[in-house]
């Protein structure tokens, strides 16, 4: 047979029980002719239904499927699809025939939704609507295929088809609501999860509408599946399409209100990914979800996720003016997590590695967030370390090396004074938190023990005070090594660091340990300039800084054995800076010994550096620290050692402003220059050189050996 010039091989194909007239009309391009054929087909199908002739019905459906719906000719495909929908209508809603032929009726239009001809796709969608409207709940048996077909059609560019899909979509949603008892929610979520990463905005809108529809079905609880779809929802919320943002935000809020009914810990790994999203709206959504999770979950359930959360949260604390609302919420979350550590008993998490991972993450954050823009992040990261050491000192002891190595490296390159101050507070806590008990040592004994790394040595020193722990000497050694290896850092930041350590810790121990470390690990290196420079800084701080006022007063009074031990330790270290040694003796009132030291200046080469330091010492005598010394000059009879010391100093310093200044001070006294041992014959002079607390003869010998090694070689 041939129609409109096209042959369809009718002579070789069996179309029965479909009449020839219907076959020809279904292939016609004119809608009126096809409509007449469809009316005739409907009557034929009803006739077979009334006569219960299921075999004829089966043959009708098969002919329309094989010979029409799958034909290579678009007209035949259109006619076949419309014919199948007509048969479904003839079978009637809820009929046994409709249920038995469900798959046969659905398969052809489901296949044709991808047809290259837009008109065929449109009729396929139309046929699906008519068939689904008859089958109703039976459609849910093949919901996955129906849903997939609608999903594919949702992104079609054809406007008429888009409108048709919306009508079909509404029908299927109504059917799901009607038959929710048989609706497979798990399968539905799986289909959503497989498609939610689609890029097309129309397809995304389709998925959002279905999620919202299912959320609204009474008795359907999608909360256990939130973790499977949340990631995709956050991705969709970052879509640049303005039409998608409102429905996605509404859905996210709807999910959030229901999340309390689910295990929120399953959501955290998804949420934290979007805390660093460039889209501030997405970031705000993620922060809101995280706050909800932390607020509703059990405290111990959150702790294992702490490293993951902090890794994403800490950078959010530097958002700044870009989004003050997000930064404010991030601060609230951070505070909640700090309180969580403080108030939660973690004894049953003994085997958990969350604390170790947390410390590692914080240190990584400090290394990765440099620059002025990330100052808040570094501050909060350091506050976390500070909080952990204060709250969990015993558990944090094993992380000392990692924390100190990380922060000590950064404190020298940090430009923010506020961040530097937190660094120093952290060092103070680390060096004063409870650790191992002190070993039983002799008062002047130093024990050297290999540390965990071969490159460092730990000194354990016994202190009568308990401000510092046994890690403190090791920290000081690390600090000095860093100062030595970092060019210019001793001058630019060394004094600031040492001053603050003295303010935060016991200055007695700070100076005692630094002097011991310098004497034992640096001063033994011939002609080591570093020891000279460090002593110069230490002496300046000791003589001038407010933080050291109490220690200066203690040294000046020389009132107990501990001070004599400190003096001896400082003296041996100060020997590598001759002028500093003299100033130490002047501070402690050991004027005769100071004179003896000055008299040795002719025995070694006096460098320009030393002469500059002598000049500074003379100026220092006029400073507040030496008010007591200047007052003693009024009592000439009892302070002849002091006067002789200053007179000797005036002979060393070259003519100049400093020399003139010292000479003017000496003119205030009424006693002429003292020759020989005249001063030593006066037993009423004030000096502690004869005290049993300090062996000055041994110290002088030690001093001479140092000068011979340093300046005479």
JODAQUI-V700508 format. One record per residue. RES is the residue in three letters. SS is DSSP state (helix for helix, strand for strand, loop for the rest). OMEGA is omega in whole degrees, 0 to 359 (* if undefined). NEAR is the number of other ideal C-beta (glycine too) atoms within 8 Angstrom. Layout:
BEGIN
res=[RES	RES]
ss=[SS	SS]
omega=[OMEGA	OMEGA]
near=[NEAR	NEAR]
END
This chain:
BEGIN
res=[UNK	UNK	UNK	UNK	UNK	UNK	UNK	UNK	UNK	UNK	UNK	UNK	UNK	UNK	UNK	UNK	UNK	UNK	UNK	UNK	UNK	UNK	UNK	UNK	UNK	UNK	UNK	UNK	UNK	UNK	UNK	UNK	UNK	UNK	UNK	UNK	UNK	UNK	UNK	UNK	UNK	UNK	UNK	UNK	UNK	UNK	UNK	UNK	UNK	UNK	UNK	UNK	UNK	UNK	UNK	UNK	UNK	UNK	UNK	UNK	UNK	UNK	UNK	UNK	UNK	UNK	UNK	UNK	UNK	UNK	UNK	UNK	UNK	UNK	UNK	UNK	UNK	UNK	UNK	UNK	UNK	UNK	UNK	UNK	UNK	UNK	UNK	UNK	UNK	UNK	UNK	UNK	UNK	UNK	UNK	UNK	UNK	UNK	UNK	UNK	UNK	UNK	UNK	UNK	UNK	UNK	UNK	UNK	UNK	UNK	UNK	UNK	UNK	UNK	UNK	UNK	UNK	UNK	UNK	UNK	UNK	UNK	UNK	UNK	UNK	UNK	UNK	UNK	UNK	UNK	UNK	UNK	UNK	UNK	UNK	UNK	UNK	UNK	UNK	UNK	UNK	UNK	UNK	UNK	UNK	UNK	UNK	UNK	UNK	UNK	UNK	UNK	UNK	UNK	UNK	UNK	UNK	UNK	UNK	UNK	UNK	UNK	UNK	UNK	UNK	UNK	UNK	UNK	UNK	UNK	UNK	UNK	UNK	UNK	UNK	UNK	UNK	UNK	UNK	UNK	UNK	UNK	UNK	UNK	UNK	UNK	UNK	UNK	UNK	UNK	UNK	UNK	UNK	UNK	UNK	UNK	UNK	UNK	UNK	UNK	UNK	UNK	UNK	UNK	UNK	UNK	UNK	UNK	UNK	UNK	UNK	UNK	UNK	UNK	UNK	UNK	UNK	UNK	UNK	UNK	UNK	UNK	UNK	UNK	UNK	UNK	UNK	UNK	UNK	UNK	UNK	UNK	UNK	UNK	UNK	UNK	UNK	UNK	UNK	UNK	UNK	UNK	UNK	UNK	UNK	UNK	UNK	UNK	UNK	UNK	UNK	UNK	UNK	UNK	UNK	UNK	UNK	UNK	UNK	UNK	UNK	UNK	UNK	UNK	UNK	UNK	UNK	UNK	UNK	UNK	UNK	UNK	UNK	UNK	UNK	UNK	UNK	UNK	UNK	UNK	UNK	UNK	UNK	UNK	UNK	UNK	UNK	UNK	UNK	UNK	UNK	UNK	UNK	UNK	UNK	UNK	UNK	UNK	UNK	UNK	UNK	UNK	UNK	UNK	UNK	UNK	UNK	UNK	UNK	UNK	UNK	UNK	UNK	UNK	UNK	UNK	UNK	UNK	UNK	UNK	UNK	UNK	UNK	UNK	UNK	UNK	UNK	UNK	UNK	UNK	UNK	UNK	UNK	UNK	UNK	UNK	UNK	UNK	UNK	UNK	UNK	UNK	UNK	UNK	UNK	UNK	UNK	UNK	UNK	UNK	UNK	UNK	UNK	UNK	UNK	UNK	UNK	UNK	UNK	UNK	UNK	UNK	UNK	UNK	UNK	UNK	UNK	UNK	UNK	UNK	UNK	UNK	UNK	UNK	UNK	UNK	UNK	UNK	UNK	UNK	UNK	UNK	UNK	UNK	UNK	UNK	UNK	UNK	UNK	UNK	UNK	UNK	UNK	UNK	UNK	UNK	UNK	UNK	UNK	UNK	UNK	UNK	UNK	UNK	UNK	UNK	UNK	UNK	UNK	UNK	UNK	UNK	UNK	UNK	UNK	UNK	UNK	UNK	UNK	UNK	UNK	UNK	UNK	UNK	UNK	UNK	UNK	UNK	UNK	UNK	UNK	UNK	UNK	UNK	UNK	UNK	UNK	UNK	UNK	UNK	UNK	UNK	UNK	UNK	UNK	UNK	UNK	UNK	UNK	UNK	UNK	UNK	UNK	UNK	UNK	UNK	UNK	UNK	UNK	UNK	UNK	UNK	UNK	UNK	UNK	UNK	UNK	UNK	UNK	UNK	UNK	UNK	UNK	UNK	UNK	UNK	UNK	UNK	UNK	UNK	UNK	UNK	UNK	UNK	UNK	UNK	UNK	UNK	UNK	UNK	UNK	UNK	UNK	UNK	UNK	UNK	UNK	UNK	UNK	UNK	UNK	UNK	UNK	UNK	UNK	UNK	UNK	UNK	UNK	UNK	UNK	UNK	UNK	UNK	UNK	UNK	UNK	UNK	UNK	UNK	UNK	UNK	UNK	UNK	UNK	UNK	UNK	UNK	UNK	UNK	UNK	UNK	UNK	UNK	UNK	UNK	UNK	UNK	UNK	UNK	UNK	UNK	UNK	UNK	UNK	UNK	UNK	UNK	UNK	UNK	UNK	UNK	UNK	UNK	UNK	UNK	UNK	UNK	UNK	UNK	UNK	UNK	UNK	UNK	UNK	UNK	UNK	UNK	UNK	UNK	UNK	UNK	UNK	UNK	UNK	UNK	UNK	UNK	UNK	UNK	UNK	UNK	UNK	UNK	UNK	UNK	UNK	UNK	UNK	UNK	UNK	UNK	UNK	UNK	UNK	UNK	UNK	UNK	UNK	UNK	UNK	UNK	UNK	UNK	UNK	UNK	UNK	UNK	UNK	UNK	UNK	UNK	UNK	UNK	UNK	UNK	UNK	UNK	UNK	UNK	UNK	UNK	UNK	UNK	UNK	UNK	UNK	UNK	UNK	UNK	UNK	UNK	UNK	UNK	UNK	UNK	UNK	UNK	UNK	UNK	UNK	UNK	UNK	UNK	UNK	UNK	UNK	UNK	UNK	UNK	UNK	UNK	UNK	UNK	UNK	UNK	UNK	UNK	UNK	UNK	UNK	UNK	UNK	UNK	UNK	UNK	UNK	UNK	UNK	UNK	UNK	UNK	UNK	UNK	UNK	UNK	UNK	UNK	UNK	UNK	UNK	UNK	UNK	UNK	UNK	UNK	UNK	UNK	UNK	UNK	UNK	UNK	UNK	UNK	UNK	UNK	UNK	UNK	UNK	UNK	UNK	UNK	UNK	UNK	UNK	UNK	UNK	UNK	UNK	UNK	UNK	UNK	UNK]
ss=[loop	strand	strand	loop	loop	strand	strand	loop	loop	helix	helix	helix	loop	loop	loop	loop	loop	loop	loop	helix	helix	helix	helix	helix	helix	helix	loop	loop	loop	loop	helix	helix	helix	helix	helix	helix	helix	helix	helix	helix	helix	helix	helix	helix	helix	helix	helix	helix	helix	helix	loop	loop	loop	helix	helix	helix	helix	helix	helix	helix	helix	helix	helix	helix	helix	helix	helix	helix	helix	loop	loop	loop	loop	helix	helix	helix	helix	helix	helix	helix	helix	helix	helix	helix	helix	helix	helix	helix	helix	helix	helix	loop	loop	loop	loop	helix	helix	helix	helix	helix	loop	helix	helix	helix	helix	helix	helix	helix	helix	helix	helix	helix	loop	loop	loop	loop	loop	helix	helix	helix	helix	helix	helix	helix	helix	helix	helix	helix	helix	helix	helix	helix	helix	helix	helix	helix	helix	helix	helix	helix	helix	helix	helix	helix	helix	helix	helix	helix	helix	helix	helix	helix	helix	helix	loop	loop	loop	loop	helix	helix	helix	helix	helix	helix	helix	helix	helix	helix	helix	helix	helix	helix	helix	helix	helix	helix	helix	helix	loop	helix	helix	helix	loop	loop	helix	helix	helix	helix	helix	helix	helix	helix	helix	helix	helix	loop	loop	loop	loop	loop	helix	helix	helix	helix	helix	helix	helix	helix	helix	helix	helix	helix	helix	helix	helix	loop	loop	loop	loop	loop	loop	loop	helix	helix	helix	helix	helix	helix	helix	helix	helix	helix	helix	helix	helix	helix	helix	loop	loop	loop	loop	helix	helix	helix	helix	helix	helix	helix	helix	helix	helix	helix	helix	helix	helix	helix	helix	helix	helix	helix	helix	loop	loop	loop	helix	helix	helix	helix	helix	helix	helix	helix	helix	helix	helix	helix	loop	loop	loop	helix	helix	helix	helix	helix	helix	helix	helix	helix	helix	helix	helix	helix	helix	helix	helix	helix	loop	loop	helix	helix	helix	helix	helix	loop	loop	helix	helix	helix	helix	helix	helix	helix	helix	helix	helix	helix	loop	loop	loop	helix	helix	helix	loop	helix	helix	helix	helix	helix	helix	helix	helix	helix	helix	helix	helix	helix	helix	helix	helix	helix	helix	helix	helix	loop	loop	loop	helix	helix	helix	loop	loop	loop	loop	helix	helix	helix	helix	helix	helix	helix	helix	helix	helix	helix	helix	helix	helix	helix	loop	loop	loop	helix	helix	helix	helix	helix	helix	helix	helix	helix	helix	helix	helix	helix	helix	helix	helix	helix	helix	helix	helix	loop	helix	helix	helix	helix	helix	helix	helix	helix	helix	helix	helix	helix	helix	helix	helix	helix	helix	helix	helix	loop	loop	loop	loop	loop	helix	helix	helix	helix	helix	helix	helix	helix	helix	helix	helix	helix	helix	helix	helix	helix	loop	loop	loop	loop	loop	loop	loop	loop	loop	loop	loop	loop	loop	loop	strand	strand	strand	strand	loop	loop	loop	loop	loop	loop	strand	strand	strand	strand	loop	loop	loop	loop	loop	loop	loop	loop	loop	loop	loop	helix	helix	helix	helix	helix	helix	helix	helix	helix	helix	helix	helix	helix	helix	loop	loop	loop	helix	helix	helix	helix	helix	helix	helix	helix	helix	helix	helix	helix	helix	helix	helix	helix	loop	loop	helix	helix	helix	helix	helix	helix	helix	helix	helix	helix	helix	helix	helix	helix	helix	loop	loop	loop	loop	loop	loop	loop	helix	helix	helix	helix	helix	helix	helix	helix	helix	helix	helix	helix	helix	helix	helix	helix	loop	helix	helix	helix	helix	helix	helix	helix	helix	helix	helix	helix	helix	loop	loop	loop	helix	helix	helix	helix	helix	helix	helix	helix	helix	helix	helix	helix	helix	helix	loop	loop	loop	helix	helix	helix	helix	helix	helix	helix	helix	helix	helix	helix	loop	loop	helix	helix	helix	helix	helix	helix	helix	helix	helix	helix	helix	helix	helix	loop	loop	loop	loop	helix	helix	helix	helix	helix	helix	helix	helix	helix	helix	helix	helix	helix	helix	loop	loop	helix	helix	helix	helix	helix	helix	helix	helix	helix	loop	loop	loop	helix	helix	helix	loop	helix	helix	helix	helix	helix	helix	helix	helix	helix	helix	helix	helix	helix	loop	loop	loop	loop	helix	helix	helix	helix	helix	helix	helix	helix	helix	helix	helix	loop	loop	loop	loop	loop	loop	loop	loop	loop	loop	loop	helix	helix	helix	loop	loop	loop	loop	loop	loop	loop	loop	loop	loop	loop	loop	loop	loop	helix	helix	helix	helix	helix	helix	helix	helix	helix	helix	helix	helix	helix	helix	helix	helix	loop	loop]
omega=[182	180	179	177	182	180	175	172	185	182	184	185	178	180	183	6	182	181	181	182	179	180	181	184	179	179	184	178	182	183	183	179	179	180	178	179	180	177	178	179	179	179	180	181	178	179	180	177	181	180	180	180	184	181	178	177	179	180	177	181	182	179	180	180	188	187	183	188	180	180	176	181	182	181	179	180	178	180	180	180	178	178	179	178	179	178	178	179	180	180	176	180	174	181	179	179	179	180	184	181	184	183	181	180	185	189	182	179	177	179	186	179	178	182	179	179	182	180	177	179	179	180	176	178	179	179	177	179	182	180	181	180	177	185	181	186	179	180	183	176	180	184	181	180	178	180	180	179	179	179	180	180	183	180	179	183	182	185	180	179	178	178	179	180	179	179	177	181	179	179	182	177	177	179	179	178	179	188	185	181	181	182	181	184	181	179	179	180	178	178	177	183	181	186	192	179	177	184	184	184	180	178	177	179	178	181	179	181	179	178	179	180	181	176	185	180	179	177	179	183	181	185	180	183	184	183	182	184	186	180	179	179	177	178	179	181	178	179	181	179	184	181	182	186	181	180	180	178	178	180	179	177	178	178	182	180	180	186	179	180	181	176	187	180	178	182	189	181	177	186	187	179	187	174	180	181	180	178	186	178	177	179	179	176	180	178	179	178	181	178	179	181	181	182	187	184	173	185	183	178	181	188	179	180	185	179	180	181	182	179	180	187	186	177	179	182	177	180	176	186	180	177	183	180	179	180	179	179	177	178	178	179	180	178	179	180	176	178	179	178	185	188	184	175	184	182	181	175	185	183	184	179	186	182	178	179	179	180	179	181	181	179	176	179	179	181	187	185	180	180	186	183	185	179	179	179	180	179	181	178	178	177	176	178	179	181	181	180	179	185	185	187	183	180	183	184	182	182	183	185	181	183	183	180	181	186	180	177	186	185	181	179	183	180	182	178	180	179	178	181	177	175	184	175	178	178	181	179	180	185	180	180	181	175	180	178	179	176	179	185	171	188	184	184	176	179	179	183	177	179	182	178	184	186	185	177	180	174	174	182	178	178	173	176	183	182	184	181	185	176	186	178	178	178	180	178	178	181	181	178	179	178	181	184	182	185	176	184	179	181	187	184	184	182	179	181	183	178	182	176	178	180	184	182	177	183	176	183	178	182	180	184	178	180	179	181	179	183	187	186	182	186	180	177	184	175	181	182	185	181	178	184	180	179	178	179	181	182	178	179	182	185	191	190	181	182	183	184	181	180	176	180	179	179	180	181	179	194	183	185	180	180	178	176	178	180	181	180	179	183	182	178	181	180	181	173	189	183	177	178	178	181	177	179	177	180	184	177	179	189	180	180	177	177	179	179	181	181	178	184	178	183	179	183	179	183	178	178	181	179	176	179	176	178	179	179	180	177	181	179	178	182	181	184	183	175	180	179	182	177	182	179	178	179	188	185	185	183	181	176	180	181	178	180	181	177	177	179	180	178	182	185	179	176	181	184	180	178	179	181	180	179	178	178	182	179	178	178	184	184	178	181	185	181	173	183	181	183	185	180	181	186	183	182	180	176	179	183	181	183	177	182	183	178	188	179	178	179	179	177	178	180	181	178	179	181	179	181	188	190	186	181	*]
near=[8	6	9	4	4	7	5	11	7	9	5	4	8	3	9	6	8	11	8	7	8	12	11	10	13	16	11	12	4	6	5	6	9	14	8	9	15	12	8	12	16	12	8	13	14	9	8	12	13	6	6	5	7	9	6	9	15	10	10	15	13	9	13	15	14	8	11	15	15	10	9	2	9	9	9	14	16	12	15	17	18	14	14	17	13	12	16	14	10	11	13	10	7	5	9	5	11	16	9	7	13	13	7	10	14	15	9	16	17	12	10	14	13	6	10	3	8	9	8	14	16	12	12	16	15	12	14	15	12	11	14	14	9	12	14	12	9	9	14	12	6	10	14	8	9	14	12	9	12	13	12	10	14	13	11	11	4	9	6	8	13	12	8	13	13	8	9	13	12	8	11	14	10	8	13	14	9	8	11	11	4	7	12	8	11	7	9	13	12	9	11	14	10	6	10	14	6	9	3	7	9	9	12	14	12	13	15	13	10	12	13	12	11	12	12	5	11	4	5	10	7	12	9	7	10	14	9	9	13	13	9	12	14	16	10	13	15	10	11	4	8	5	8	14	11	7	12	13	11	9	13	13	8	10	12	10	7	12	15	8	6	12	5	12	10	9	14	14	9	11	13	14	12	12	14	8	11	3	8	10	10	12	16	12	13	15	14	10	14	15	12	12	15	12	7	8	10	5	9	9	8	16	14	8	11	14	11	10	13	14	11	12	15	15	12	14	13	12	12	8	3	6	9	8	7	14	14	8	12	13	9	9	13	12	8	11	14	11	8	13	13	8	6	9	4	10	5	6	10	5	4	9	6	12	13	9	10	13	14	10	11	13	11	9	15	13	9	6	13	7	5	6	6	11	11	10	13	16	12	11	13	14	10	13	13	12	11	13	14	8	8	10	11	6	7	14	9	6	10	10	8	10	15	12	9	11	14	12	9	12	12	10	7	10	4	10	5	8	12	12	9	12	13	13	10	14	14	11	11	13	12	10	12	5	8	5	3	9	8	4	10	5	6	6	7	8	9	7	8	5	8	3	6	4	3	10	10	13	15	11	11	11	12	4	8	4	8	13	10	10	11	13	14	12	12	12	14	12	10	14	9	12	12	9	5	9	3	6	11	13	7	6	10	12	9	8	11	13	12	11	12	15	8	9	14	9	12	12	13	14	15	14	14	14	14	14	14	15	11	10	10	13	13	5	7	6	6	10	6	10	14	11	10	15	14	11	13	13	13	9	14	13	11	8	9	4	10	12	8	7	12	12	8	10	13	10	7	12	5	5	6	8	12	12	11	12	13	11	13	12	13	11	15	13	13	12	13	12	11	13	13	13	12	15	12	14	13	11	10	13	15	12	12	12	12	9	14	12	8	12	11	4	7	10	5	7	7	5	7	11	11	8	12	13	11	9	12	14	10	12	13	9	9	4	9	12	7	7	10	10	7	11	15	7	8	11	8	9	13	14	13	12	15	12	14	13	11	11	14	11	6	9	13	5	4	8	5	11	12	9	11	14	9	8	12	12	6	7	9	3	8	3	4	11	4	4	5	9	12	6	6	9	4	5	10	10	10	10	8	4	8	2	7	10	5	9	6	7	13	11	8	11	14	10	8	11	14	10	8	11	8	9	7]
END
